[in-house]
Amino acid sequence: MSARTDTIDDNPSAVPEGTGATGRQEQAIPQAPEAGAGAKLAPGHFRVIALLMVSAFTVILNETTMTIALPAIMTDLTITETTGQWLTTAFMLTMAVVIPATGYLINRLGTRNAYILAMSIFTAGTLLGALAPTFGILVSARVIQAMGTGIMMPLLMTTIMTIVPPQIRGRVMGNITLVIALAPATGPLMSGVVVDLAGWRAVFAVVTPVAAIVLTAGILWIRDVSEKEIQPIDPLSILLSLLAFGGVVWGLSELGESANGESFVNPYVPLGVGVVMLGVFIWRQLARQRTDSALLDLRTFRSVNFRLAVGIMAISMIAMFGAMILLPLVLQNAMGYSPTLAGLVVLPGGLAMGLLGPVVGRLYDKHGPRPLMVPGLTGVTLAVVLLATINPGTPLWLIVVAQLVLMMGLSFTFTPLFSSAMGDLEMHLYSHGSATINTVQQVAGAAGTALFVALMTIRSTALTDGGASEAEALTGGARLSFTVGAIVVAMAILLATRIKRVEAGPGH
């Protein structure tokens, strides 16, 4: 990159001024030009996007490391699969609760302060995870990490939609997919190597200094890219989102615990409470959006593309995170592979997803979403069907191929999904649209994780009671989970056929 695009202009007018006692809004880095003004990033924007991408890589890397480290944590802290999966579920559930408030936080704090808050919280949680003496404290550390992550992802998406010209959004989204997808790819491998060499606590210890360095760079370089807005926040909406999303995920998780006889509550109680509270949460948002004070402005759902994208996102995340947590468990606990080898198995798929990102972005700019998403979701369905045949004697190469096809299919799905959904919204709804998509993403991922583990536990318990070996029971449970997942993903193909291409225009 030339010096004109990778540094912030030395002109003081390009650097935000502080807000004084008068409450004057900060001056922001200029926003993206409209459709006819030229398709390139303004000076200073490249550095902001690059640093946000590196930060996103760091927080997502940490999210995927737990899938490989989980068996070692289970052994060290003497917990079951259904208990251990809360390290992933609690992380995503916390993100789901935090993300709806990010629209308010980003508008109120601005890009710079929101970034510093997010990375400070994440760094503190990562340090606590490295020092955690018990499972309870470890889960608390994951919750703290998730609070920071939950702010970072919508901040990245909202910033891109604000400063990137519409004509090159697909290309930029593709580059982001490349960088961010490398985290799920390298996270499990890094985790496997570190666990084999130094134990699971070292996974957190490795990430902590990286997070601290990125935080310091953000303090020095990040500037606001839009004007701040002072908006009220609704504490009741936050409470309702916690009860709604938490109840649904808790109920699904308790289904697995009840199969082991370890559940202390009927799983349908929290599940029912969650569904009811979700209805109340939606009603609350519809009422408050009339005065532009909703935690999540649901006027985003007036867009057909946005509604379809949310449905496809939910289904895709169920499949992805369900596979991400089950495969390492099967590979290590049923097939006897080491953490490092388990990480290597999922590496090709993650790398393929990342490398395809820029290609998919360019194809989206040229052809639109439907020609990419329909074959992509078809590939995801076929991959999950293939995983539904797994048993203790399944060749390792077959699992690698299935996971590779799964991640390639998701690559052809996610970039068009985000671009077509967000591109169909008016600019003032970008932060709410990003927050909504990310909330659904995390709730669906948490629910998918809980559901897949619950189905696996229920089936494997039944097989064990019938005399099956531990390896046969575990793979039998995994087969049931993947079969249900394949049926669910097939539904997304029908939704993808209705996604329309969004033409760039004023306000978009």
Stockholm file with secondary structure:
# STOCKHOLM 1.0

chainA/1-508         MSARTDTIDDNPSAVPEGTGATGRQEQAIPQAPEAGAGAKLAPGHFRVIALLMVSAFTVILNETTMTIALPAIMTDLTITETTGQWLTTAFMLTMAVVIPATGYLINRLGTRNAYILAMSIFTAGTLLGALAPTFGILVSARVIQAMGTGIMMPLLMTTIMTIVPPQIRGRVMGNITLVIALAPATGPLMSGVVVDLAGWRAVFAVVTPVAAIVLTAGILWIRDVSEKEIQPIDPLSILLSLLAFGGVVWGLSELGESANGESFVNPYVPLGVGVVMLGVFIWRQLARQRTDSALLDLRTFRSVNFRLAVGIMAISMIAMFGAMILLPLVLQNAMGYSPTLAGLVVLPGGLAMGLLGPVVGRLYDKHGPRPLMVPGLTGVTLAVVLLATINPGTPLWLIVVAQLVLMMGLSFTFTPLFSSAMGDLEMHLYSHGSATINTVQQVAGAAGTALFVALMTIRSTALTDGGASEAEALTGGARLSFTVGAIVVAMAILLATRIKRVEAGPGH
#=GR chainA/1-508 SS CCHHHHSCCSSGGGSCCCCCTTCCCCCCCCCCCCGGGCSSCCTTHHHHHHHHHHHHHHHHHHHHHHHHHHHHHHHHHTCCHHHHTHHHHHHHHHHHHHGGGHHHHHHHHHHHHHHHHHHHHHHHHHHHHHHCCSHHHHHHHHHHHHHHHHHHHHHHHHHHHHHSCGGGHHHHHHHHHHHHHHHHHHHHHHHHHHHHHHCTHHHHHHHHHHHHHHHHHHHHHCCCSSCCCCCCCCHHHHHHHHHHHHHHHHHHHHHHHHHTTCCSSCTHHHHHHHHHHHHHHHHHHHHHGGGTCCSSCGGGGGSHHHHHHHHHHHHHHHHHHHHHHHHHHIIIIISCCCHHHHHHHHHHHHHHHHHHHHHHHHHHHHHCSHHHHHHHHHHHHHHHHHHTTCCTTCCHHHHHHHHHHHHHHHHHHHHHHHHHHHTTSCGGGHHHHHHHHHHHHHHHHHHHHHHHHHHHHHHHHHHHHTTCCHHHHHHHHHHHHHHHHHHHHHHHHHHHTTCCCCCCCTTC
#=GC SS_cons         CCHHHHSCCSSGGGSCCCCCTTCCCCCCCCCCCCGGGCSSCCTTHHHHHHHHHHHHHHHHHHHHHHHHHHHHHHHHHTCCHHHHTHHHHHHHHHHHHHGGGHHHHHHHHHHHHHHHHHHHHHHHHHHHHHHCCSHHHHHHHHHHHHHHHHHHHHHHHHHHHHHSCGGGHHHHHHHHHHHHHHHHHHHHHHHHHHHHHHCTHHHHHHHHHHHHHHHHHHHHHCCCSSCCCCCCCCHHHHHHHHHHHHHHHHHHHHHHHHHTTCCSSCTHHHHHHHHHHHHHHHHHHHHHGGGTCCSSCGGGGGSHHHHHHHHHHHHHHHHHHHHHHHHHHIIIIISCCCHHHHHHHHHHHHHHHHHHHHHHHHHHHHHCSHHHHHHHHHHHHHHHHHHTTCCTTCCHHHHHHHHHHHHHHHHHHHHHHHHHHHTTSCGGGHHHHHHHHHHHHHHHHHHHHHHHHHHHHHHHHHHHHTTCCHHHHHHHHHHHHHHHHHHHHHHHHHHHTTCCCCCCCTTC
//
